[in-house]
Amino acid sequence: MFAHITTQRQLQRTHVISRNASSRTIHTHLSIAVAIALSCTAVQVQAADNSQTYNELPVPEAAFEYETVEMPQGVTTQSDKVISKEFIAQQAKLFSECTQVQSSAARLACFDKVAEQGKTPSYTTTKQPVDLAKTFKTTISGNPQVVFVEENSTNTFSDESATANQQSTTNSLDTVADSQQEAQVLESVGVTQADIEKYTPLSLAYDLDQNSERGTWTVRPYRPTYLLPLFYTFDPNLSPSTPSQEIEPFDSNDIRETELKFQLSLKSKVAEDLFDTSADLWFGYTQESHWQVYNEDNSRPFRATDYQPEIFLTQPVTADLPFGGRLRMLGAGAVHHSNGQDDPLSRSWNRAYLMAGAEWGKLSVIPRLWARVNGDSSSDDDNPDIEDYMGYGDIKFLYDLPAEQSISGTLRYNPSTNKGAAQIDYIYPLSENVNGMVQLFQGYGESIVDYNHENTSIGFGIVLNDWKGL
């Protein structure tokens, strides 16, 4: 679609220019320029296909504005701008250099910077994050107010401080580039750390720097949606029980070690830019199922299915963190987690949580701290001791590797009981549109019916959406 719109407008502009020009030389210039412009478009489309997040970008409504070339004597172009083949060639060279960048966020920022230099307008609404440091200062000074980061703010530096700032920017680019050569490409195009942050997984997932063109009430990825046809459990839970539920006994033929596991996870933005800020309200839904598809003796039943609807609020912020990190988001939400089973296998609990989102180069981290809403002493509580095993929070992380690979996961731990869990997901490209996935789990709560059962499992399969993991 992007290529079609851009090509159509380029042909329209070419038609206008050629109609007003009377020189064959002009037609020659235009033919060369349009051919190079179309090759630029092809490079952009190819980059979009190779990136899991490029479909989040806005669709431009206009092509580049171009410099005026020197025309033959007797030809005037006062009302029309003539495409400069030198400028087009320069843009094509820059686009080509951007394709050498392996990091998705840095590559997209590189393309965006080249398009910006070509005067391509943007139609997405930018966000103004809350400056936590300045907001905190106004609070302790007795004049509390929310301070936003000023858009396009500039500072005046001395030559010495400007040099130091440039060196700092280069070092920051090194953290998102896979080589010094890539960092030099980004620097030559004019890409800054702030440009890259607009296209990081955290920013794109929660619209931290600009509202997505998808708007509200549209379905978007949330957690990874994956299918693991081969999922092996080393120690299946053959006697699930809780302090308030009787034991439901199974044998090794009822629950086999090998099964199929899949997860479906979606979210939708309900409202955006609330409270005169950049805060957004979201609804999310995640379903995870364990299917005994290889158990032909028992009609291939679903062993466990977890349902997690939730609603949460996100607020873009900015603050420096140790070791070069940046705090990018604060949020709060509520989630219901249950398995929809009858007694004695029924399990459920409700939580309210606070969360944050931070980045250290290619590493994105979302810590959550939660509190159970329903009381532990309730007589109809299916799992009164669930916090002993599931803890009081978790940490989700995503690290981008070269060649479109990534490692993500979830960590939980309760220091009072010394119980927790770790899930690690390794994702790698199999083809242009399909990513392979290896999942490793160890600990308690691989599904809610197993919240008090320790287990180790490993799965192999594919990721069905582009999003790779927070």
RAHU-V99911 format. One record per pair of residues at least 12 apart in sequence whose ideal C-beta (glycine too) atoms are under 10 Angstrom apart, sorted by sequence separation. I is the first residue (numbers start at 1). GAP is how many residues later the second one is. D is the distance in whole Angstrom. If there is no record, write none. Layout:
# RAHU-V99911
i	gap	d
I	GAP	D
I	GAP	D
This chain:
# RAHU-V99911
i	gap	d
17	12	9
18	12	6
68	12	9
69	12	10
70	12	9
98	12	4
99	12	9
134	12	9
135	12	5
171	12	9
173	12	9
174	12	10
197	12	6
198	12	7
238	12	5
269	12	7
270	12	6
290	12	7
291	12	7
292	12	10
316	12	7
317	12	6
336	12	7
337	12	6
338	12	9
355	12	7
356	12	8
372	12	10
396	12	7
397	12	6
410	12	7
411	12	8
425	12	6
426	12	5
427	12	9
442	12	8
443	12	8
14	13	10
17	13	6
18	13	9
44	13	10
68	13	6
69	13	5
97	13	8
98	13	5
134	13	4
135	13	9
170	13	6
173	13	5
207	13	10
237	13	8
238	13	7
268	13	10
269	13	6
270	13	5
289	13	6
290	13	5
291	13	9
316	13	6
317	13	5
336	13	8
337	13	8
354	13	9
355	13	4
356	13	9
396	13	7
397	13	8
409	13	7
410	13	5
411	13	9
425	13	7
426	13	8
442	13	8
443	13	8
67	14	8
68	14	5
69	14	8
70	14	10
98	14	9
132	14	10
133	14	9
134	14	9
169	14	10
170	14	9
173	14	6
177	14	10
195	14	10
236	14	8
238	14	7
268	14	7
269	14	8
289	14	9
290	14	5
291	14	9
314	14	10
315	14	7
316	14	9
317	14	10
335	14	9
336	14	5
337	14	7
354	14	7
355	14	8
372	14	8
395	14	9
396	14	5
397	14	8
409	14	5
410	14	9
424	14	9
425	14	5
426	14	8
441	14	7
442	14	5
15	15	10
66	15	6
67	15	9
68	15	9
69	15	5
95	15	9
98	15	8
131	15	9
132	15	9
134	15	9
176	15	10
194	15	9
205	15	8
240	15	9
267	15	5
268	15	5
289	15	7
290	15	7
314	15	6
315	15	5
316	15	10
335	15	7
336	15	8
353	15	5
354	15	5
355	15	9
372	15	6
395	15	7
396	15	8
408	15	9
409	15	4
410	15	9
424	15	7
425	15	8
441	15	7
442	15	8
14	16	5
17	16	9
18	16	10
44	16	10
65	16	7
66	16	7
67	16	8
68	16	7
69	16	7
94	16	8
95	16	7
98	16	6
130	16	6
131	16	5
170	16	9
204	16	10
205	16	8
236	16	8
238	16	8
267	16	7
268	16	8
288	16	8
289	16	4
290	16	9
314	16	8
315	16	7
334	16	7
335	16	5
353	16	6
354	16	8
371	16	9
394	16	5
395	16	5
408	16	8
409	16	6
423	16	7
424	16	5
425	16	10
440	16	8
441	16	5
442	16	9
13	17	9
14	17	9
17	17	10
66	17	5
67	17	4
69	17	7
94	17	9
97	17	9
130	17	7
131	17	6
132	17	10
169	17	10
170	17	6
176	17	8
204	17	10
205	17	8
238	17	6
266	17	9
267	17	4
268	17	9
288	17	7
289	17	8
313	17	9
314	17	4
315	17	9
334	17	7
335	17	8
351	17	9
352	17	10
353	17	4
354	17	9
370	17	9
394	17	6
395	17	8
407	17	7
408	17	5
409	17	9
423	17	7
424	17	8
440	17	8
441	17	8
65	18	9
66	18	5
69	18	9
130	18	6
131	18	5
169	18	8
173	18	7
175	18	9
236	18	9
237	18	7
266	18	7
267	18	7
287	18	7
288	18	5
289	18	10
313	18	6
314	18	9
333	18	9
334	18	5
335	18	7
352	18	7
353	18	8
372	18	9
393	18	10
394	18	5
395	18	9
407	18	7
408	18	8
422	18	8
423	18	5
424	18	9
439	18	8
440	18	5
441	18	8
14	19	8
64	19	8
66	19	9
67	19	8
68	19	10
94	19	8
95	19	6
129	19	7
130	19	8
131	19	9
173	19	8
177	19	9
236	19	5
265	19	7
266	19	6
267	19	9
287	19	7
288	19	9
312	19	6
313	19	5
314	19	9
333	19	7
334	19	7
351	19	4
352	19	6
393	19	7
394	19	9
406	19	8
407	19	6
408	19	7
422	19	7
423	19	8
439	19	7
440	19	8
13	20	10
14	20	5
63	20	10
66	20	10
67	20	5
94	20	5
95	20	9
128	20	4
129	20	5
172	20	8
173	20	7
176	20	6
236	20	7
265	20	7
266	20	8
286	20	8
287	20	6
288	20	8
312	20	7
313	20	7
332	20	8
333	20	6
350	20	10
351	20	7
352	20	8
370	20	9
372	20	9
391	20	10
392	20	9
393	20	9
406	20	8
407	20	8
421	20	7
422	20	6
423	20	8
438	20	7
439	20	4
13	21	9
66	21	5
67	21	10
93	21	10
94	21	10
127	21	9
128	21	6
166	21	9
172	21	4
175	21	10
176	21	9
236	21	6
264	21	8
265	21	4
266	21	9
286	21	8
287	21	7
311	21	10
312	21	3
313	21	10
332	21	7
333	21	8
349	21	10
350	21	10
351	21	6
352	21	6
370	21	9
371	21	7
391	21	5
392	21	9
393	21	9
405	21	8
406	21	5
407	21	10
421	21	7
422	21	6
438	21	7
439	21	8
41	22	9
65	22	10
66	22	7
92	22	10
127	22	9
128	22	8
169	22	9
171	22	9
172	22	9
173	22	10
233	22	8
235	22	9
236	22	10
264	22	7
265	22	7
285	22	8
286	22	4
287	22	9
311	22	6
312	22	7
331	22	9
332	22	5
333	22	7
350	22	7
351	22	6
369	22	10
370	22	6
371	22	9
390	22	6
391	22	6
392	22	7
405	22	7
406	22	8
420	22	10
421	22	3
423	22	10
437	22	8
438	22	6
439	22	8
10	23	9
11	23	7
14	23	9
40	23	10
64	23	8
67	23	10
91	23	6
94	23	8
95	23	10
128	23	6
169	23	6
170	23	10
173	23	8
233	23	9
234	23	7
236	23	9
263	23	7
264	23	5
265	23	8
285	23	7
286	23	8
310	23	6
311	23	6
312	23	8
331	23	7
332	23	7
349	23	6
350	23	4
351	23	9
369	23	7
370	23	6
389	23	9
391	23	4
392	23	9
404	23	9
405	23	5
420	23	6
421	23	5
423	23	8
437	23	7
438	23	8
10	24	6
13	24	9
40	24	9
64	24	8
90	24	9
91	24	9
94	24	9
127	24	9
169	24	6
172	24	8
176	24	8
232	24	10
233	24	5
263	24	7
264	24	8
284	24	8
285	24	5
286	24	8
310	24	6
311	24	8
330	24	8
331	24	5
349	24	8
350	24	5
368	24	9
369	24	4
370	24	8
390	24	8
391	24	9
392	24	9
404	24	8
405	24	7
419	24	7
420	24	7
421	24	6
436	24	8
437	24	5
66	25	9
126	25	7
168	25	9
169	25	9
172	25	10
232	25	6
233	25	8
262	25	9
263	25	5
264	25	8
284	25	7
285	25	8
309	25	10
310	25	4
311	25	10
330	25	7
331	25	7
349	25	6
368	25	5
369	25	9
389	25	7
391	25	9
401	25	9
403	25	8
404	25	5
419	25	6
420	25	9
421	25	7
436	25	8
437	25	6
11	26	10
37	26	7
91	26	8
126	26	10
231	26	9
232	26	5
233	26	7
262	26	8
263	26	8
283	26	8
284	26	5
309	26	7
310	26	7
329	26	8
330	26	5
331	26	7
348	26	8
367	26	7
368	26	6
388	26	6
391	26	8
394	26	9
401	26	9
403	26	7
419	26	9
435	26	10
436	26	6
437	26	5
7	27	9
10	27	5
11	27	9
37	27	8
64	27	7
90	27	9
91	27	6
231	27	7
232	27	8
261	27	7
262	27	6
283	27	7
284	27	7
308	27	6
309	27	6
310	27	9
329	27	6
330	27	8
349	27	10
367	27	8
368	27	8
387	27	7
394	27	9
396	27	10
397	27	10
398	27	9
401	27	8
417	27	10
435	27	6
436	27	8
437	27	10
10	28	7
90	28	10
230	28	7
231	28	5
233	28	9
261	28	7
262	28	9
282	28	8
283	28	5
284	28	7
308	28	7
309	28	9
328	28	8
329	28	3
366	28	9
367	28	5
368	28	8
388	28	8
389	28	7
391	28	8
434	28	6
435	28	4
37	29	9
229	29	10
230	29	9
231	29	6
232	29	10
260	29	8
261	29	5
262	29	7
282	29	7
283	29	8
307	29	8
308	29	5
309	29	10
327	29	6
328	29	5
329	29	8
366	29	7
367	29	8
387	29	9
388	29	5
390	29	9
391	29	6
394	29	10
398	29	10
406	29	9
408	29	10
434	29	8
435	29	9
7	30	9
10	30	10
87	30	10
88	30	9
229	30	10
230	30	8
231	30	4
259	30	10
260	30	8
261	30	7
281	30	7
282	30	5
307	30	7
308	30	8
327	30	8
328	30	6
329	30	10
365	30	6
366	30	5
367	30	9
387	30	9
388	30	10
389	30	5
390	30	8
391	30	9
405	30	9
409	30	9
413	30	9
414	30	9
421	30	10
434	30	9
435	30	9
6	31	8
7	31	6
10	31	8
87	31	8
228	31	9
229	31	5
230	31	9
231	31	9
259	31	5
260	31	4
281	31	8
282	31	7
306	31	7
307	31	6
326	31	10
327	31	5
328	31	6
365	31	7
366	31	8
388	31	6
389	31	8
390	31	8
404	31	8
405	31	10
407	31	10
408	31	10
409	31	9
410	31	9
412	31	7
431	31	10
435	31	8
437	31	9
6	32	9
228	32	7
229	32	9
259	32	6
260	32	8
261	32	10
280	32	9
281	32	5
282	32	7
306	32	8
307	32	7
326	32	7
327	32	8
349	32	8
364	32	9
365	32	5
366	32	9
385	32	9
389	32	8
409	32	9
411	32	9
412	32	8
430	32	7
437	32	10
33	33	8
227	33	8
228	33	4
229	33	9
259	33	5
260	33	4
280	33	7
281	33	8
305	33	10
306	33	6
307	33	6
325	33	6
326	33	5
335	33	10
348	33	9
349	33	8
364	33	7
365	33	8
412	33	7
419	33	9
421	33	9
430	33	10
433	33	9
435	33	7
6	34	9
7	34	6
227	34	8
228	34	7
258	34	9
259	34	6
260	34	8
279	34	6
280	34	5
305	34	6
306	34	9
325	34	6
326	34	8
346	34	10
348	34	6
349	34	6
363	34	7
364	34	5
365	34	9
421	34	9
423	34	9
424	34	10
425	34	9
429	34	10
3	35	8
6	35	5
7	35	10
226	35	8
227	35	5
228	35	9
255	35	9
258	35	9
259	35	7
279	35	7
280	35	8
304	35	6
305	35	7
324	35	10
325	35	4
326	35	10
331	35	9
333	35	9
335	35	8
347	35	5
348	35	8
349	35	10
351	35	10
363	35	7
364	35	8
419	35	8
427	35	9
428	35	10
5	36	10
33	36	9
226	36	7
227	36	8
256	36	6
258	36	5
259	36	8
278	36	9
279	36	5
280	36	9
305	36	8
324	36	6
325	36	8
328	36	9
332	36	10
334	36	9
346	36	5
347	36	5
351	36	10
362	36	9
363	36	5
364	36	8
427	36	6
4	37	9
225	37	8
226	37	5
227	37	10
255	37	7
256	37	10
257	37	9
258	37	9
278	37	7
279	37	8
304	37	8
319	37	10
321	37	6
323	37	6
324	37	7
328	37	10
329	37	8
331	37	9
333	37	9
336	37	9
343	37	10
345	37	9
346	37	9
349	37	6
362	37	6
363	37	8
3	38	5
6	38	8
225	38	6
226	38	9
254	38	9
256	38	6
275	38	10
277	38	6
278	38	5
321	38	9
322	38	9
323	38	10
325	38	8
328	38	10
335	38	10
336	38	10
344	38	9
348	38	9
349	38	8
355	38	9
361	38	9
362	38	4
425	38	9
2	39	8
3	39	7
6	39	9
224	39	7
225	39	5
226	39	9
256	39	5
274	39	8
277	39	8
278	39	9
317	39	9
319	39	9
321	39	8
334	39	7
343	39	8
347	39	8
351	39	9
353	39	10
354	39	9
355	39	10
357	39	9
358	39	10
359	39	10
360	39	9
361	39	9
362	39	8
29	40	6
223	40	7
224	40	10
225	40	6
255	40	8
260	40	9
275	40	9
277	40	10
310	40	10
317	40	9
325	40	8
353	40	7
362	40	10
3	41	8
4	41	10
223	41	9
224	41	7
225	41	8
254	41	8
256	41	9
259	41	9
270	41	8
274	41	9
304	41	9
306	41	9
307	41	9
310	41	9
312	41	8
314	41	8
316	41	9
341	41	9
349	41	8
351	41	9
353	41	9
355	41	9
427	41	5
2	42	7
3	42	5
29	42	9
222	42	9
223	42	4
253	42	8
256	42	9
259	42	10
260	42	10
261	42	10
270	42	10
271	42	9
272	42	10
306	42	10
313	42	10
351	42	10
364	42	10
368	42	10
427	42	7
2	43	6
3	43	10
26	43	9
222	43	4
223	43	9
254	43	9
255	43	9
259	43	9
261	43	9
263	43	9
265	43	9
267	43	9
270	43	10
304	43	9
308	43	10
310	43	9
312	43	8
314	43	8
339	43	9
425	43	8
1	44	10
25	44	10
221	44	7
222	44	6
223	44	9
253	44	6
254	44	6
259	44	6
267	44	10
321	44	10
338	44	9
362	44	9
363	44	10
364	44	9
366	44	10
367	44	9
368	44	10
425	44	6
3	45	9
26	45	7
149	45	10
221	45	7
222	45	4
253	45	7
259	45	9
267	45	9
269	45	9
2	46	7
25	46	8
26	46	8
37	46	8
220	46	7
221	46	7
222	46	9
255	46	9
25	47	6
36	47	9
219	47	5
220	47	6
254	47	9
256	47	9
23	48	7
24	48	10
37	48	10
40	48	7
43	48	10
47	48	8
219	48	8
220	48	6
250	48	10
255	48	6
13	49	9
23	49	5
26	49	7
33	49	9
34	49	8
36	49	7
39	49	9
40	49	10
43	49	7
46	49	10
50	49	8
218	49	10
219	49	6
220	49	7
254	49	9
255	49	10
282	49	9
284	49	8
286	49	9
337	49	9
13	50	7
21	50	8
22	50	10
23	50	10
25	50	8
33	50	4
35	50	9
54	50	8
64	50	10
218	50	6
283	50	10
9	51	9
12	51	9
13	51	10
21	51	10
23	51	8
26	51	9
32	51	9
33	51	7
34	51	10
36	51	10
37	51	6
40	51	6
43	51	10
44	51	7
47	51	7
53	51	6
57	51	7
64	51	8
217	51	6
218	51	7
279	51	9
280	51	9
282	51	8
284	51	8
286	51	9
288	51	10
2	52	9
9	52	8
13	52	10
22	52	8
23	52	5
30	52	8
33	52	5
36	52	4
40	52	5
43	52	5
47	52	6
50	52	10
51	52	10
52	52	7
53	52	8
56	52	9
63	52	10
66	52	8
216	52	7
217	52	7
279	52	9
281	52	10
2	53	10
6	53	9
9	53	6
10	53	5
13	53	9
22	53	7
29	53	7
30	53	6
32	53	5
33	53	9
35	53	9
36	53	6
39	53	6
40	53	10
42	53	9
43	53	7
46	53	7
51	53	5
54	53	9
64	53	9
65	53	7
66	53	9
216	53	5
217	53	7
250	53	9
337	53	9
390	53	10
391	53	9
1	54	10
5	54	6
6	54	7
9	54	5
10	54	9
21	54	7
22	54	10
29	54	7
31	54	9
33	54	9
34	54	9
36	54	10
37	54	8
38	54	10
40	54	9
41	54	9
44	54	9
47	54	9
50	54	9
51	54	9
53	54	10
54	54	6
57	54	8
58	54	10
64	54	4
65	54	4
214	54	9
215	54	7
216	54	6
217	54	9
236	54	10
389	54	9
390	54	7
391	54	9
2	55	8
5	55	7
6	55	10
8	55	10
20	55	9
21	55	10
29	55	8
30	55	9
33	55	5
36	55	8
37	55	8
40	55	5
43	55	8
44	55	10
53	55	7
57	55	7
60	55	7
63	55	8
64	55	6
65	55	9
214	55	8
216	55	6
389	55	4
390	55	5
2	56	10
5	56	8
6	56	9
7	56	9
20	56	9
21	56	7
26	56	7
29	56	6
32	56	8
33	56	9
36	56	5
39	56	9
40	56	9
43	56	6
51	56	7
62	56	10
63	56	9
64	56	6
216	56	6
312	56	10
388	56	9
389	56	6
2	57	6
5	57	9
6	57	6
20	57	7
26	57	10
28	57	9
32	57	9
35	57	10
36	57	10
39	57	9
47	57	10
50	57	8
51	57	6
54	57	8
62	57	8
63	57	7
212	57	8
215	57	8
233	57	9
406	57	10
1	58	7
2	58	7
5	58	9
6	58	9
20	58	10
57	58	10
60	58	10
62	58	7
211	58	8
386	58	10
390	58	9
20	59	8
21	59	8
29	59	10
61	59	9
62	59	6
231	59	7
386	59	8
408	59	10
410	59	9
17	60	8
20	60	5
47	60	7
48	60	9
51	60	9
60	60	5
61	60	7
212	60	9
222	60	9
231	60	9
408	60	6
409	60	8
410	60	10
19	61	9
21	61	8
47	61	8
60	61	7
61	61	10
62	61	10
206	61	9
211	61	6
222	61	10
223	61	8
225	61	9
389	61	9
390	61	6
407	61	9
408	61	3
18	62	10
20	62	10
58	62	10
60	62	8
61	62	6
205	62	9
207	62	7
211	62	7
220	62	9
222	62	5
223	62	10
224	62	10
225	62	10
226	62	10
228	62	10
229	62	10
231	62	10
386	62	8
389	62	5
390	62	9
406	62	5
407	62	9
408	62	7
16	63	10
17	63	6
47	63	9
48	63	9
58	63	9
60	63	8
206	63	9
222	63	7
223	63	5
388	63	9
389	63	5
405	63	9
406	63	7
16	64	6
17	64	8
47	64	6
58	64	6
59	64	8
109	64	10
216	64	9
220	64	10
222	64	6
223	64	10
229	64	8
230	64	9
240	64	9
387	64	10
388	64	8
389	64	9
404	64	9
16	65	10
17	65	6
57	65	9
58	65	5
59	65	10
207	65	7
216	65	9
223	65	9
229	65	10
383	65	8
386	65	5
389	65	9
17	66	7
58	66	5
207	66	10
216	66	10
217	66	9
219	66	10
237	66	9
382	66	9
383	66	9
385	66	9
386	66	8
13	67	9
44	67	6
57	67	8
58	67	10
106	67	7
109	67	9
211	67	8
236	67	9
237	67	9
382	67	10
385	67	7
13	68	9
43	68	9
56	68	9
210	68	10
212	68	10
383	68	6
400	68	8
14	69	8
106	69	10
107	69	10
209	69	9
211	69	8
382	69	10
383	69	8
398	69	10
13	70	8
44	70	9
103	70	10
106	70	5
107	70	10
208	70	8
233	70	10
398	70	7
399	70	9
40	71	10
43	71	10
44	71	8
105	71	6
106	71	6
127	71	10
207	71	8
398	71	5
103	72	10
104	72	10
106	72	9
110	72	9
117	72	8
126	72	9
208	72	9
397	72	8
398	72	5
10	73	9
103	73	5
113	73	8
116	73	10
117	73	7
207	73	6
396	73	8
397	73	8
40	74	9
102	74	10
103	74	6
116	74	9
124	74	10
206	74	7
396	74	5
40	75	9
101	75	9
102	75	8
103	75	6
107	75	9
110	75	7
114	75	6
207	75	9
101	76	7
102	76	5
106	76	7
110	76	6
113	76	5
114	76	9
127	76	9
206	76	8
101	77	8
102	77	8
106	77	9
109	77	7
112	77	10
113	77	5
114	77	9
40	78	9
100	78	10
101	78	9
107	78	10
110	78	10
111	78	9
113	78	5
100	79	9
103	79	8
106	79	9
107	79	9
110	79	5
112	79	8
113	79	9
116	79	9
129	79	7
101	80	9
102	80	7
106	80	6
109	80	9
110	80	9
111	80	10
127	80	7
129	80	8
37	81	10
100	81	7
101	81	5
110	81	5
127	81	6
128	81	10
100	82	6
101	82	9
109	82	5
113	82	6
125	82	9
127	82	5
103	83	9
108	83	10
109	83	8
112	83	7
113	83	10
124	83	9
126	83	7
127	83	6
97	84	10
98	84	10
101	84	6
107	84	10
109	84	9
112	84	10
126	84	5
127	84	7
97	85	9
100	85	6
101	85	7
106	85	7
109	85	9
110	85	8
124	85	9
125	85	6
126	85	8
223	85	9
99	86	10
100	86	10
109	86	4
110	86	9
112	86	7
124	86	4
125	86	4
222	86	10
97	87	10
98	87	7
106	87	10
108	87	9
109	87	4
112	87	7
124	87	6
125	87	9
97	88	5
98	88	8
101	88	9
108	88	8
109	88	8
111	88	9
122	88	8
124	88	7
125	88	9
222	88	9
96	89	10
97	89	9
106	89	9
107	89	9
109	89	7
110	89	10
124	89	6
101	90	9
105	90	9
106	90	5
108	90	8
109	90	5
123	90	7
124	90	10
125	90	10
94	91	9
97	91	7
98	91	7
105	91	5
108	91	4
109	91	9
122	91	10
97	92	7
104	92	10
105	92	8
107	92	8
108	92	9
98	93	9
103	93	8
105	93	8
106	93	8
248	93	10
94	94	8
95	94	10
105	94	4
106	94	9
94	95	6
101	95	10
104	95	7
105	95	5
248	95	9
94	96	10
103	96	9
104	96	9
105	96	7
108	96	9
248	96	5
103	97	9
104	97	8
105	97	9
246	97	8
247	97	7
248	97	6
105	98	8
245	98	6
246	98	5
105	99	8
244	99	9
245	99	4
246	99	10
349	99	8
104	100	9
244	100	9
245	100	8
347	100	9
348	100	8
240	101	10
245	101	7
347	101	4
242	102	8
244	102	10
245	102	8
346	102	10
347	102	5
349	102	9
241	103	7
242	103	10
345	103	10
346	103	9
347	103	9
240	104	8
241	104	9
242	104	9
345	104	6
347	104	7
366	104	6
240	105	6
242	105	7
347	105	10
364	105	9
365	105	9
206	106	10
208	106	8
210	106	10
364	106	6
207	107	8
208	107	9
209	107	7
240	107	9
341	107	9
206	108	5
208	108	4
339	108	7
341	108	7
205	109	9
206	109	10
207	109	8
208	109	9
339	109	5
206	110	8
208	110	9
338	110	7
339	110	6
337	111	6
339	112	10
203	113	8
357	113	8
6	114	9
337	114	10
209	119	9
208	120	5
197	121	9
208	121	6
206	122	8
207	122	10
206	123	6
194	124	10
202	124	10
205	124	9
203	125	7
206	125	8
200	126	10
202	126	6
203	126	9
202	127	7
148	128	10
200	128	8
146	129	9
148	129	8
197	129	7
146	130	9
148	130	8
146	131	7
193	131	10
197	131	7
194	132	10
193	133	9
244	134	9
244	135	8
244	136	8
245	136	10
244	137	6
245	137	6
243	138	9
244	138	6
245	138	8
242	139	9
243	139	10
244	139	7
245	139	10
306	139	10
242	140	6
243	140	8
244	140	6
306	140	10
308	140	9
57	141	10
242	141	5
243	141	6
244	141	9
306	141	5
307	141	9
56	142	10
57	142	8
242	142	7
243	142	6
304	142	9
305	142	8
306	142	5
56	143	8
242	143	7
304	143	4
305	143	9
306	143	8
242	144	8
303	144	8
304	144	8
305	144	9
54	145	9
127	145	9
128	145	10
304	145	5
53	146	6
127	146	8
303	146	8
304	146	7
53	147	9
56	147	9
57	147	9
125	147	8
130	147	7
303	147	10
51	148	9
53	148	7
56	148	5
125	148	8
129	148	9
130	148	8
52	149	9
55	149	10
56	149	9
128	149	8
129	149	7
130	149	9
175	149	7
208	149	8
53	150	9
54	150	10
127	150	9
128	150	6
53	151	5
56	151	9
127	151	4
206	151	7
208	151	10
52	152	9
53	152	9
58	152	8
126	152	9
127	152	10
172	152	7
205	152	9
57	153	10
125	153	9
127	153	9
171	153	8
56	154	9
58	154	9
59	154	7
172	154	10
203	154	9
57	155	9
58	155	5
202	155	5
56	156	6
57	156	8
168	156	10
201	156	10
202	156	8
203	156	8
290	156	9
55	157	10
56	157	8
200	157	10
202	157	6
290	157	6
55	158	10
56	158	8
201	158	9
288	158	9
289	158	9
55	159	9
200	159	6
205	159	9
288	159	7
290	159	9
206	160	9
288	160	9
290	160	9
200	161	9
201	161	9
203	161	9
205	161	9
197	162	7
200	162	9
202	162	5
196	163	10
201	163	5
202	163	9
56	164	9
200	164	7
202	164	8
196	165	9
149	167	9
290	167	10
148	168	10
149	168	9
193	168	9
52	169	10
146	169	10
148	169	10
149	169	6
148	170	9
223	173	9
224	174	10
263	176	10
261	178	8
261	180	10
135	182	9
136	183	9
176	183	9
133	184	10
134	184	10
135	184	9
175	184	10
177	184	9
178	184	9
224	184	8
130	185	6
132	185	5
133	185	8
134	185	10
175	185	7
176	185	5
177	185	9
223	185	10
261	185	9
129	186	8
130	186	7
131	186	8
132	186	7
133	186	6
175	186	3
176	186	6
261	186	9
129	187	4
130	187	5
131	187	6
132	187	4
133	187	8
174	187	8
175	187	7
223	187	10
127	188	10
128	188	8
129	188	5
130	188	7
131	188	8
132	188	9
173	188	9
175	188	9
127	189	5
129	189	5
130	189	9
172	189	8
128	190	10
129	190	9
205	193	9
132	195	7
202	196	8
261	196	8
201	197	6
262	197	10
129	198	9
132	198	8
200	198	10
259	198	9
261	198	6
129	199	8
201	199	7
226	199	8
260	199	9
262	199	8
266	199	9
129	200	8
130	200	8
200	200	9
257	200	9
259	200	9
261	200	8
263	200	10
264	200	9
265	200	8
267	200	10
129	201	10
224	201	7
226	201	9
248	201	9
260	201	8
263	201	9
264	201	10
262	202	9
265	202	9
224	203	8
201	205	8
201	207	9
240	207	10
242	207	9
231	208	8
233	208	9
234	208	9
241	208	10
226	209	9
228	209	7
237	209	9
240	209	5
242	209	8
243	209	9
226	210	10
227	210	9
228	210	9
231	210	9
237	210	9
240	210	7
242	210	7
224	211	9
226	211	5
228	211	6
240	211	9
241	211	8
237	212	7
240	212	9
241	212	9
224	213	8
226	213	8
233	213	8
237	213	5
240	213	7
236	214	9
237	214	10
239	214	9
224	215	9
231	215	10
235	215	10
237	215	9
238	215	9
237	216	4
233	217	9
236	217	9
237	217	9
235	218	8
237	218	7
235	219	8
236	219	8
235	220	5
234	221	7
235	221	7
236	221	9
178	222	9
233	222	6
234	222	5
235	222	9
178	223	9
179	223	9
233	223	8
234	223	7
176	224	8
178	224	5
232	224	9
233	224	4
234	224	8
178	225	9
232	225	6
233	225	9
231	226	6
232	226	6
233	226	9
231	227	8
232	227	7
230	228	9
231	228	4
232	228	9
228	229	10
230	229	6
231	229	8
228	230	9
229	230	9
230	230	5
231	230	8
228	231	4
229	231	7
230	231	7
227	232	10
228	232	6
229	232	5
226	233	9
228	233	3
229	233	9
227	234	5
228	234	8
226	235	6
227	235	6
228	235	10
226	236	7
227	236	8
225	237	10
226	237	5
227	237	6
225	238	7
226	238	6
224	239	6
225	239	5
226	239	8
224	240	8
225	240	5
224	241	7
225	241	10
221	242	10
223	242	10
224	242	10
225	242	8
226	242	10
221	243	10
222	243	9
224	243	6
226	243	10
221	244	5
223	244	8
224	244	6
220	245	9
221	245	7
222	245	8
224	245	5
221	246	4
223	246	7
224	246	9
220	247	8
221	247	9
223	247	8
221	248	10
222	248	9
105	254	10
105	256	10
106	256	9
105	257	8
103	258	9
104	258	10
103	259	7
105	259	10
204	262	10
205	262	7
204	263	9
205	264	9
206	264	9
205	265	6
201	266	8
201	267	7
201	268	8
202	268	7
201	269	6
106	294	10
105	295	8
104	296	7
103	297	6
102	298	9
103	298	10
102	299	9
103	299	8
102	300	5
104	300	7
102	301	6
103	301	10
102	302	8
104	302	9
102	303	10
52	352	7
51	353	8
50	354	7
52	354	9
104	362	10
104	364	10
52	375	10
52	377	9
50	379	9
52	381	10
50	382	7
49	383	6
52	383	8
49	384	8
46	386	10
56	410	9
52	411	9
55	411	7
54	412	9
52	413	9
53	413	7
52	414	4
53	414	8
51	415	8
52	415	7
53	415	9
52	416	6
